[in-house]
Amino acid sequence: MRGIGYPIQMNLRRLEIQGFKTFAQKTVIEFVADQNGKPGLTAIVGPNGSGKSNIADAIRWVIGEQSMRLLRAKKSEDLIFSGTTKKARAGFAEVTMTIENANATGDELREIVITRRAYRDGKSEYEVNKKPVRLSDIVLLLAQSGLGQRTYSVIGQGMADRILSASPAERKEFFDEAAGLRPFQMKRASAEQKLDASKEKLLHAELILRELAPHLTSLERQAKRLQERDALNQELDQLETRYYGSQWKTIRGEEETLGKRKGEASTAVAKIREGYAKREAELKVLEEQTTDAPADTFQKQQQLLSELREQRSVVRESCVRLEVRAQAMKEQSSSWSPLPISKILNRLSEIRETLDRVIHELSSEKMDVERVRELARGALKAHSDLTTALEKPVPEKVETDPVTQKELSILKEKLTKIEDELRKAETALVEAQRAQQKERTQVFALQHEIRSQRDDQFKAEQELNRIEVDMARVGARKEAFLQDIRTYAQKREAGLDALANSVSEGFDRSKLDEMARALSKVRSRLEWIGGIDPAVLDEYAETKTRFDHMSEQTTDLKDAILSLQTVIVELDETIKKRAEVSFRLLNKEFGVYFKKLFGGGEAGLVEIQAEPTVDEDGNILKEAVTGPAGFDITANPPGKRMKSIALLSGGERALTSIALLCAIMATNPSPFVVLDEVDAALDESNSEKYGAIIEEFAERTQFVVITHNRATMNHAHVLYGVTMGDEGVSKLLSVKFEDILNK
């Protein structure tokens, strides 16, 4: 079995002591193998009081011994060199032990350097390979390597005899550690501590869970309400954004549109009023400038035209009569006549009617010039046709009456003159009519334009009135809207423009009514929920996290307890099996070495079972622990029958304890063993036996023996001598027997 990466087989290679007890100066002890490469035996000798046993104490101290009694001190300060008359005291004590693993492979370390340091202020330091560690790390490391604080690894003065005089429970502890059960027992003890701590934590966690559960339930209800309120607030915010934003956007858009329309309508009304006033002024000026002169001129021209027409008619009639008379005179002289008289008279009547119509048209207030011209052209054409018909040549020459002819010529000239004047009069009449018509047209046009502008002004004013009514209606809606938002969402009033800008489009009235109902419903729900401190969410989250953590911790603790219980059961099974095997071997080897040392006899170990705990009435309170509670020792030297080892002599006790140590080393070899004057009570014969057995074990176990016995020294391959001079400081001398023999 290996611990934290270190090997089981370890050999002591170096021990450095400084400031520890009598070793004031730094002292280095090298532990080398023999010439065959075996661990061998190193002997340390010296006179009494030289400090050689302090080397064993140093080894015991560096591997974690805490008992001042076993270290032969009263307090930790006694372990530090206290000084002499010639040597100042040390400020600290330090021991460094180097353990070598010759079979290291892979990631295993070849050397492990353990250092323990103590200061006068009581502070202690532990290092492994110059890295700070805890004492428990060193204890576990050495325990997994077969080294213990109180086992046979370091056997001090009188300790061998104390094994015999110890109680059965103390012997069991010693045997368990010697059998390599200490790591399992440490793990079991650690598992039990963890199990007890886990059970205590589980009880505490369950108590906390019982306290938290009702509070968490209450907080959860409040948190759900608060979360519902948050959802409702979010829904309310969205609804208010859409509802108020849409309305404000619509109101703002209508105000802008109506304001623009009002401005345009006001501008149009002002412009129309300005044009109307201007046209009124123009009409007034035109009316003032207009006189009756054109009308008088027109009437005079009509009167003149009428007179000229009458004159022309008279002249024409005179001409016609003269022509008729002349024609009659010709007809009297000739039977040929161009036209009958009746037809001539009819044509003349038609011409007279046409001229009457012209006169009537000219005297009309609304004279149609084109009509007059058309009638005049018709009259002229009829006159021309009649004249042509009347001017056909006479088949024979007839003399005309000169008087008639002269009168006719005069009348024609007069008719021509009258017609010229008539044409001029007609032209003047047309011009007068045109002038009069022009003035009337301008007045009529202005009056028509004024009437049109008056109509436009009326329409524009009506439009302006309608716009103002719409603006008043929008203003009333705006006031109602602001009153609503001040009642239910006052904080939104300052950001209405931004609210309106966030809405992409407005909604119709049915959609707004639907949103209003939804708003009312959400507000009623929020009012029903009531006010809850938002800190409840944080408290709920914190409590929920703690509850979940404690629940998870409870589950983990239950799993850990189950796992630890399983580990303890497995460790108990392992310890039980190993203890049974170790006890059988140890009991066998104890008998073998007892006979070897005593030359016969019998010795053995007896298991003592634990008794259950009972009360005063004999009722069992606690069942007995499985396995032996301790061990008793039986020893019968050759020829003796003793019931108790207390009856053995001092030498017999020493041999019995050595036999027990040898049995332990045979069943569970230690990497190295330090024996401090264990052979002090042996005679020469038994010392030889003791030395031979130690030399035999030295083939596989490293021994450091502190002794005065020459027989033991004979089996060592390295000998260190410890002396003490006048300064009261222990010093070291070394001798390697192989080097001396080679010389």
C-alpha positions in Angstrom: 0.0 0.0 0.0 1.4 3.4 -0.9 0.6 6.8 0.5 0.3 10.1 -1.5 2.8 8.8 -4.1 5.5 7.6 -1.7 6.8 4.1 -1.5 6.5 1.6 1.3 10.2 0.5 1.4 12.2 3.4 2.9 15.7 3.5 4.3 17.1 6.1 6.7 20.0 7.8 4.9 20.8 11.0 6.8 19.9 12.7 10.0 20.7 16.4 10.6 20.4 17.8 14.1 20.9 21.4 15.1 19.9 23.1 18.4 18.1 19.9 19.6 18.8 19.2 23.3 22.6 18.8 23.6 23.4 19.0 19.9 24.0 22.8 19.8 25.9 22.7 16.5 24.7 21.2 13.3 25.5 17.4 13.4 25.0 15.1 10.4 24.7 11.3 10.8 25.0 9.3 7.6 23.4 5.8 7.6 25.0 3.8 4.8 24.5 0.2 3.7 27.1 -2.5 4.3 29.5 -3.8 1.7 26.9 -6.2 0.4 24.4 -3.4 -0.1 22.2 -4.5 2.8 20.6 -2.0 5.1 22.9 -3.2 7.9 23.3 -2.1 11.5 24.6 1.2 12.7 25.7 1.3 16.4 25.9 4.5 18.4 27.9 4.3 21.6 29.1 6.7 24.2 29.4 7.2 27.9 26.5 7.9 30.1 25.3 11.5 29.8 27.0 12.1 26.5 23.7 12.6 24.7 23.6 9.5 22.5 19.9 8.8 23.5 19.1 12.3 22.2 19.6 10.9 18.7 16.8 8.5 19.2 14.7 11.3 20.7 15.5 13.4 17.6 14.3 10.6 15.3 11.1 10.2 17.4 10.5 14.0 17.4 11.0 14.5 13.6 8.5 11.7 12.8 5.8 13.6 14.8 6.0 12.5 18.4 4.0 15.0 20.6 4.4 13.4 24.0 7.0 15.3 26.1 7.2 12.3 28.4 8.4 10.0 25.6 10.8 12.8 24.5 12.1 13.0 28.1 11.1 16.7 28.4 8.5 18.7 30.3 7.8 21.3 27.7 8.7 22.0 24.1 11.2 24.6 25.0 13.3 21.9 26.8 14.0 20.4 23.4 15.9 23.5 22.3 19.6 23.7 23.4 19.5 25.7 26.6 23.1 26.8 26.6 26.0 26.3 29.1 28.5 28.6 30.8 30.6 28.4 27.6 28.0 28.1 24.9 25.0 30.4 24.3 21.6 28.9 24.0 20.0 28.2 20.6 17.0 30.1 19.3 15.4 27.0 17.7 15.7 23.3 17.4 15.7 21.6 14.0 15.9 18.0 12.9 16.0 16.9 9.3 15.6 13.2 8.4 16.3 12.0 4.8 14.6 8.8 3.8 15.7 7.1 0.6 13.6 4.9 -1.7 16.1 2.9 -3.7 13.3 1.2 -5.7 11.5 4.3 -6.8 9.9 4.2 -10.2 7.8 6.5 -12.4 6.5 9.5 -10.5 7.7 8.3 -7.1 10.4 10.3 -5.3 13.8 8.8 -4.6 14.3 10.9 -1.5 12.0 12.3 1.1 13.3 15.0 3.3 11.3 15.6 6.5 12.1 18.6 8.6 10.7 19.6 12.0 11.5 23.0 13.5 10.6 24.5 16.9 11.1 28.0 18.3 11.2 29.3 21.8 7.9 31.2 21.3 6.2 27.8 20.9 5.8 28.0 17.1 6.5 24.8 15.1 7.1 24.1 11.5 6.9 21.0 9.4 8.3 20.5 5.9 8.5 17.7 3.4 11.1 18.3 0.7 11.3 22.0 1.9 7.5 22.5 1.4 5.4 23.4 4.4 3.0 20.6 5.4 0.8 19.7 8.4 1.7 17.3 11.1 -1.2 15.0 10.0 0.4 14.8 6.5 3.7 13.6 8.0 1.9 11.1 10.3 -0.1 9.6 7.4 2.9 9.5 5.2 5.0 7.6 7.7 2.1 5.4 8.8 1.6 4.3 5.2 5.3 3.5 5.0 5.2 1.4 8.2 6.6 4.0 10.5 4.7 5.1 13.6 5.2 7.5 16.4 4.9 4.9 19.2 5.6 1.5 17.5 8.7 -0.5 17.5 10.3 1.9 14.9 11.9 3.7 17.8 12.2 1.6 21.0 13.5 3.7 23.8 14.9 3.0 27.3 12.4 0.9 29.3 9.9 1.0 26.4 10.4 -2.7 25.7 9.5 -3.6 29.3 6.5 -1.3 29.2 5.1 -3.4 26.4 4.8 -6.2 28.9 3.5 -4.0 31.7 1.0 -2.2 29.5 -2.7 -2.8 29.6 -4.3 -5.1 27.1 -5.8 -2.1 25.2 -2.5 -0.4 25.1 -0.9 -3.6 23.7 -3.6 -3.8 21.1 -2.8 -0.3 20.0 0.8 -1.2 19.8 0.2 -4.4 17.9 -2.3 -2.8 15.5 0.3 -0.1 14.6 3.0 -2.7 14.3 0.8 -4.8 12.1 0.3 -2.0 9.6 -3.3 -1.3 10.7 -2.6 2.2 11.7 -3.3 3.8 8.3 -6.6 1.9 8.1 -7.5 2.9 11.7 -6.5 6.5 10.9 -8.7 6.4 7.9 -11.5 4.8 9.9 -11.1 7.4 12.6 -11.1 10.2 10.0 -14.2 8.6 8.4 -16.0 8.4 11.7 -15.1 12.0 12.4 -16.4 13.0 9.0 -19.5 10.8 9.6 -20.2 12.4 12.9 -19.6 15.9 11.4 -21.8 15.0 8.4 -24.6 13.7 10.7 -24.3 16.9 12.7 -24.3 19.0 9.6 -27.3 17.0 8.3 -29.2 17.6 11.5 -28.4 21.3 11.3 -29.3 21.4 7.6 -32.6 19.7 8.1 -33.4 22.1 11.0 -32.6 25.0 8.7 -34.8 23.5 6.0 -37.7 23.1 8.4 -37.3 26.7 9.4 -36.9 27.9 5.8 -39.8 25.9 4.2 -42.8 27.9 5.5 -41.0 31.2 5.1 -40.0 30.2 1.5 -43.6 29.2 0.8 -44.8 32.6 1.9 -42.1 34.4 -0.1 -42.9 32.3 -3.1 -46.5 33.3 -3.0 -45.5 37.0 -2.7 -42.9 36.5 -5.4 -45.5 35.0 -7.8 -47.7 37.9 -7.1 -44.9 40.3 -7.6 -43.9 38.5 -10.8 -47.5 38.6 -11.9 -47.5 42.3 -11.0 -44.3 42.7 -13.1 -46.0 41.0 -16.0 -49.1 43.1 -15.6 -46.9 46.2 -15.3 -45.2 45.2 -18.4 -48.5 44.6 -20.1 -49.8 47.9 -18.7 -46.7 49.7 -20.0 -47.2 48.2 -23.5 -50.9 49.0 -23.5 -50.4 52.6 -22.2 -47.6 53.1 -24.8 -49.9 52.0 -27.6 -53.0 53.5 -26.2 -51.7 56.9 -25.1 -49.1 57.1 -27.9 -51.6 56.4 -30.6 -54.1 58.9 -29.2 -51.5 61.6 -28.7 -50.1 60.9 -32.1 -53.6 61.2 -33.6 -54.4 64.4 -31.6 -51.0 65.9 -32.4 -51.4 65.0 -36.1 -54.9 66.5 -36.1 -53.7 69.6 -34.4 -50.9 70.0 -36.8 -53.2 69.3 -39.8 -56.0 71.6 -38.5 -53.4 74.3 -37.6 -52.0 74.1 -41.1 -55.5 74.1 -42.6 -56.5 77.1 -40.4 -53.4 79.0 -41.4 -54.1 78.2 -45.1 -57.8 79.1 -44.6 -57.0 82.3 -42.8 -54.5 83.3 -45.5 -57.1 82.5 -48.1 -59.8 84.5 -46.3 -57.5 87.4 -45.9 -56.4 87.2 -49.5 -60.0 87.0 -50.7 -61.1 89.9 -48.5 -58.2 91.9 -49.9 -59.1 91.0 -53.5 -62.8 91.8 -52.8 -62.0 95.2 -51.3 -59.7 95.9 -54.2 -62.4 95.0 -56.7 -65.0 97.0 -54.8 -62.7 100.0 -55.0 -62.1 99.4 -58.7 -65.8 99.1 -59.3 -66.5 102.3 -57.4 -63.8 104.1 -59.4 -65.2 102.7 -62.7 -68.7 103.7 -61.7 -67.5 107.2 -60.9 -65.6 107.5 -64.1 -68.6 106.3 -66.2 -70.9 109.1 -67.6 -74.0 109.3 -69.7 -72.1 110.7 -72.8 -71.9 107.3 -74.6 -75.6 106.8 -74.0 -76.5 110.3 -75.3 -74.2 109.7 -78.3 -75.8 106.4 -78.9 -79.3 107.9 -78.8 -78.3 110.8 -81.0 -76.8 108.4 -83.5 -80.0 106.3 -83.4 -82.1 109.4 -84.0 -79.9 110.6 -86.8 -79.9 107.1 -88.3 -83.7 107.0 -88.1 -84.0 110.4 -89.7 -81.6 109.4 -92.5 -83.5 106.2 -93.1 -86.7 108.1 -93.3 -85.1 110.6 -95.7 -83.7 107.7 -97.7 -87.1 106.1 -97.7 -88.7 109.3 -98.9 -86.0 109.8 -101.6 -86.3 106.2 -102.7 -90.0 106.5 -102.9 -89.6 109.6 -104.9 -87.1 107.9 -107.2 -89.3 104.9 -107.5 -92.2 107.1 -108.5 -90.0 109.0 -111.0 -88.7 105.7 -112.3 -92.2 104.3 -112.4 -93.4 107.4 -114.2 -90.4 107.2 -116.6 -91.1 103.6 -117.1 -94.7 104.2 -117.7 -93.7 106.7 -120.2 -91.5 104.2 -121.9 -94.2 101.6 -121.8 -96.5 104.0 -123.3 -94.0 104.2 -126.1 -93.2 100.5 -126.1 -95.2 97.5 -125.2 -92.2 95.8 -123.4 -91.9 96.0 -119.6 -89.1 94.3 -117.6 -91.2 93.4 -114.5 -94.9 93.6 -113.7 -95.8 96.5 -111.5 -97.2 94.3 -108.8 -93.9 92.4 -108.5 -91.9 95.6 -108.3 -94.2 96.8 -105.5 -93.9 93.6 -103.7 -90.1 93.7 -103.8 -90.1 97.3 -102.6 -92.4 96.3 -99.7 -90.0 93.5 -98.8 -87.0 95.9 -98.8 -89.0 98.4 -96.7 -89.8 95.7 -94.1 -86.1 94.7 -94.0 -85.1 98.3 -93.4 -87.8 98.6 -90.7 -86.3 95.6 -88.9 -82.8 97.2 -89.1 -84.2 100.4 -87.6 -86.0 98.4 -84.9 -82.8 96.4 -84.1 -80.8 99.6 -84.0 -83.2 101.2 -81.5 -83.0 98.2 -79.2 -81.0 98.5 -75.9 -79.4 95.2 -76.5 -78.5 95.7 -80.1 -77.2 92.8 -82.0 -74.6 94.2 -84.4 -74.3 91.1 -86.4 -78.0 90.9 -86.8 -78.1 94.5 -88.0 -75.3 93.8 -90.5 -77.1 90.7 -91.8 -80.4 92.6 -92.3 -78.5 95.5 -94.0 -76.8 93.1 -96.4 -80.1 91.5 -97.2 -81.7 94.9 -97.9 -78.8 95.9 -100.1 -78.9 92.7 -102.1 -82.7 92.9 -102.6 -82.2 96.5 -103.8 -79.4 95.5 -106.1 -81.5 92.7 -107.6 -84.4 94.9 -108.1 -82.3 97.6 -109.7 -80.7 95.0 -112.0 -84.0 93.8 -113.1 -85.2 97.3 -113.7 -82.1 98.4 -115.6 -82.4 95.8 -118.5 -82.0 97.5 -121.9 -85.0 98.7 -123.8 -85.4 96.9 -127.0 -85.9 100.2 -128.6 -84.7 103.7 -128.0 -87.2 105.7 -126.1 -86.6 109.2 -125.2 -86.9 110.0 -121.4 -88.6 113.1 -120.1 -85.7 115.5 -119.4 -87.5 117.0 -116.4 -88.1 113.6 -115.0 -84.6 112.5 -115.8 -83.2 115.5 -114.0 -85.3 115.1 -110.9 -84.4 111.5 -110.9 -80.7 112.3 -111.1 -81.1 114.8 -108.3 -82.9 112.3 -106.2 -80.3 109.6 -106.8 -77.5 111.9 -105.8 -79.5 112.8 -102.7 -80.1 109.1 -102.1 -76.4 108.3 -102.5 -75.6 111.1 -100.1 -78.2 109.9 -97.7 -76.9 106.4 -97.9 -73.3 107.6 -97.3 -74.5 109.5 -94.3 -76.5 106.5 -93.3 -73.5 104.2 -93.5 -71.5 106.8 -91.4 -74.3 107.0 -88.9 -74.5 103.2 -88.7 -70.7 103.0 -88.2 -70.9 105.8 -85.5 -73.8 103.9 -83.9 -71.9 100.7 -83.9 -68.9 102.5 -82.3 -71.1 104.2 -79.7 -72.7 100.9 -79.0 -69.3 99.2 -78.7 -68.1 101.9 -76.3 -71.3 101.6 -74.2 -71.0 97.8 -74.3 -67.4 97.9 -73.3 -68.1 100.0 -70.2 -71.0 97.8 -69.4 -68.9 94.7 -69.9 -66.2 96.0 -67.5 -68.8 96.9 -64.9 -70.5 93.6 -65.4 -67.2 91.7 -65.2 -66.2 93.5 -62.0 -69.6 92.9 -60.5 -69.4 89.2 -61.5 -65.9 88.9 -60.1 -67.0 90.7 -56.9 -70.0 88.3 -56.6 -67.6 85.4 -57.2 -65.2 86.7 -54.6 -68.0 87.2 -52.2 -69.0 83.6 -52.7 -65.4 82.5 -52.3 -65.1 84.6 -49.1 -68.2 83.1 -47.7 -67.0 79.6 -48.5 -63.6 80.3 -47.1 -65.1 81.8 -43.9 -67.3 78.7 -43.6 -64.3 76.5 -44.0 -62.4 78.5 -41.4 -65.4 78.2 -39.1 -65.5 74.5 -39.6 -61.8 74.2 -38.9 -62.2 76.2 -35.7 -65.0 73.9 -34.7 -62.9 70.9 -35.4 -60.0 72.4 -33.5 -62.3 73.1 -30.5 -63.5 69.5 -30.7 -59.9 68.2 -30.9 -59.0 70.6 -28.0 -61.8 69.0 -25.9 -60.5 65.5 -26.8 -57.0 66.7 -25.9 -58.2 68.0 -22.5 -60.1 64.8 -21.8 -57.0 62.8 -22.8 -54.7 64.8 -20.6 -57.1 64.5 -17.7 -57.1 60.7 -18.2 -53.3 60.5 -18.4 -52.9 62.7 -15.3 -55.3 60.4 -13.4 -53.8 57.1 -14.4 -50.3 57.7 -15.9 -49.1 61.0 -14.7 -45.4 60.2 -15.3 -46.1 59.7 -19.0 -47.3 63.3 -19.6 -43.7 64.6 -19.8 -42.8 62.1 -22.5 -45.9 62.1 -24.7 -44.0 63.2 -27.8 -41.5 60.3 -27.4 -44.4 58.0 -26.7 -46.2 59.1 -29.9 -43.0 58.7 -31.9 -42.6 55.1 -30.6 -46.0 54.1 -32.1 -45.8 53.2 -35.8 -49.4 54.0 -36.6 -52.6 55.2 -35.1 -55.6 53.0 -34.2 -59.2 53.3 -35.1 -61.9 54.0 -32.4 -62.9 50.3 -32.0 -59.3 49.3 -31.4 -58.8 52.2 -28.9 -62.0 51.1 -27.1 -60.7 47.6 -26.9 -57.4 48.8 -25.5 -59.2 51.0 -23.0 -61.1 48.0 -21.7 -57.9 46.0 -21.5 -56.2 48.9 -19.6 -59.1 49.0 -17.1 -58.8 45.2 -16.6 -55.1 45.3 -16.0 -55.4 48.3 -13.6 -58.1 46.5 -11.6 -55.9 43.4 -11.4 -52.9 45.4 -10.2 -55.1 47.1 -7.6 -56.3 43.7 -6.4 -52.8 42.4 -6.0 -51.8 45.5 -4.0 -48.4 46.8 -3.1 -45.6 44.4 -2.5 -42.1 45.5 -1.7 -39.8 44.6 -4.6 -37.2 43.5 -2.1 -39.3 40.4 -1.7 -37.9 39.1 -5.0 -34.3 39.4 -3.7 -35.3 37.9 -0.4 -37.1 35.1 -2.2 -34.1 34.5 -4.5 -31.7 34.5 -1.6 -34.0 32.2 0.5 -34.6 29.9 -2.5 -30.9 29.8 -3.2 -30.2 29.0 0.4 -33.0 26.4 0.6 -31.8 24.8 -2.7 -28.3 24.9 -1.4 -29.3 23.3 1.9 -31.4 20.7 0.1 -28.5 19.9 -2.2 -26.2 19.9 0.8 -28.7 17.6 2.7 -28.7 15.2 -0.3 -24.9 15.4 -0.5 -24.6 14.8 3.2 -26.9 11.8 3.0 -24.9 10.4 0.2 -21.7 11.2 2.1 -23.0 9.5 5.2 -24.0 6.4 3.2 -20.6 6.5 1.5 -18.8 7.0 4.8 -20.8 4.2 6.4 -19.8 1.9 3.5 -16.2 3.0 3.8 -16.2 2.3 7.6 -17.8 -1.1 7.0 -15.1 -1.9 4.4 -12.3 -0.6 6.6 -13.7 -2.6 9.5 -13.7 -5.7 7.3 -10.2 -5.0 6.1 -8.9 -4.3 9.6 -10.6 -7.4 10.9 -9.1 -9.6 8.2 -5.6 -8.1 8.5 -5.7 -8.2 12.3 -6.7 -11.9 12.3 -3.9 -12.7 9.9 -1.4 -10.5 11.7 -2.4 -12.0 15.1 -1.9 -15.6 13.9 1.5 -14.8 12.5 2.6 -12.6 15.4 1.5 -15.3 17.9 3.4 -17.9 16.0 6.6 -15.9 15.6 6.4 -14.8 19.3 6.5 -18.5 20.3 9.4 -19.2 17.9 11.6 -16.3 19.1 10.7 -16.9 22.7 12.0 -20.5 22.4 15.1 -19.2 20.5 16.0 -16.7 23.2 15.1 -18.9 26.2 16.2 -22.2 24.6 12.7 -23.6 25.1 9.5 -22.8 26.9 6.2 -21.4 25.6 4.8 -18.0 25.0 1.7 -16.7 23.3 -0.8 -13.9 22.9 -4.4 -14.2 24.1 -7.3 -12.1 22.7 -9.5 -10.3 25.2 -13.0 -9.7 24.0 -14.8 -6.5 24.9 -17.7 -6.5 27.2 -21.0 -4.8 26.4 -21.8 -1.6 28.3 -24.6 -2.3 30.9 -26.5 -0.1 33.4 -27.0 -0.7 37.1 -29.8 -3.2 36.4 -27.6 -5.2 34.0 -29.4 -3.9 30.9 -27.1 -3.7 27.8 -26.7 -0.1 26.8 -24.2 -0.6 24.1 -23.1 -3.7 22.3 -19.5 -4.7 22.4 -17.1 -3.6 19.7 -16.5 -6.4 17.1 -13.0 -7.8 17.5 -10.7 -8.0 20.5 -10.5 -5.2 22.9 -7.0 -6.0 23.9 -4.2 -8.7 24.2 -2.8 -10.5 27.1 0.7 -12.1 27.1 1.5 -15.6 28.4 5.2 -16.5 28.9 6.5 -19.7 30.5 10.3 -20.0 30.4 11.7 -23.6 30.3 10.8 -25.5 33.5 8.5 -22.9 34.8 4.7 -22.5 34.9 3.8 -18.8 35.5 0.3 -17.4 35.4 1.4 -13.8 35.1 4.3 -12.2 33.3 4.6 -9.9 36.3 6.4 -12.9 38.0 9.2 -12.9 35.5 12.6 -11.7 36.5 14.2 -8.6 34.9 16.2 -10.6 32.5 13.3 -12.8 31.6 11.1 -9.7 31.0 13.8 -8.2 28.8 14.1 -11.4 26.7 10.3 -11.8 26.5 9.9 -8.2 25.3 12.8 -8.7 22.8 11.1 -11.9 21.6 7.9 -9.9 21.1 9.7 -7.2 19.2 11.4 -9.8 17.0 8.1 -11.4 16.3 6.6 -8.0 15.3 9.6 -7.4 13.0 9.3 -10.8 11.5 5.6 -10.5 10.7 5.6 -6.9 9.6 9.1 -5.6 8.9 9.7 -1.8 9.4 11.9 0.2 7.0 14.2 1.0 9.9 14.2 0.4 13.7 15.9 2.5 16.3 16.8 0.5 19.5 17.9 2.6 22.5 19.7 0.4 25.0 17.2 -2.4 24.7 19.9 -4.9 25.6 21.0 -3.1 28.8 19.5 -5.8 31.0 20.9 -8.8 29.1 23.9 -10.9 30.2 26.7 -11.7 27.8 25.1 -15.0 26.6 21.7 -13.5 25.9 23.4 -10.5 24.3 25.0 -12.8 21.8 21.6 -14.3 21.0 20.1 -10.8 20.8 22.9 -9.6 18.5 22.6 -12.6 16.2 18.9 -12.1 15.8 19.4 -8.4 15.1 22.0 -9.2 12.5 19.6 -11.6 10.9 16.9 -9.0 10.7 19.5 -6.5 9.4 19.4 -8.4 6.1 16.0 -6.7 5.3 15.5 -4.0 8.0 17.8 -1.1 8.8 18.8 -0.9 12.5 20.2 2.0 14.5 21.2 0.6 17.9 22.2 2.8 20.8 24.1 0.4 23.1 26.9 -0.2 25.7 27.0 -3.9 24.8 30.1 -5.1 23.1 28.4 -8.2 21.7 25.9 -5.9 19.9 28.7 -3.6 18.7 30.4 -6.7 17.1 27.5 -7.0 14.7 27.5 -3.3 13.5 29.2 -2.3 10.3 29.3 1.5 11.2 30.0 2.8 14.7 29.3 6.3 15.8 30.6 7.6 19.1 29.1 10.4 21.0 31.2 12.5 23.4 30.6 15.6 25.4 33.4 18.1 26.2 33.7 21.0 28.7 31.2 23.1 26.6 28.4 20.6 27.4 27.7 20.0 23.7 27.4 16.6 22.2 29.8 15.8 19.4 30.0 12.9 17.0 32.8 10.5 15.9 32.4 7.8 13.3 34.2 4.6 12.5 33.4 2.3 9.5 34.6 -1.1 10.4 34.9 -2.2 6.8 37.5 0.6 6.1 39.5 -0.5 9.2 39.4 -4.2 8.2 40.5 -3.3 4.6 43.5 -1.5 6.0 
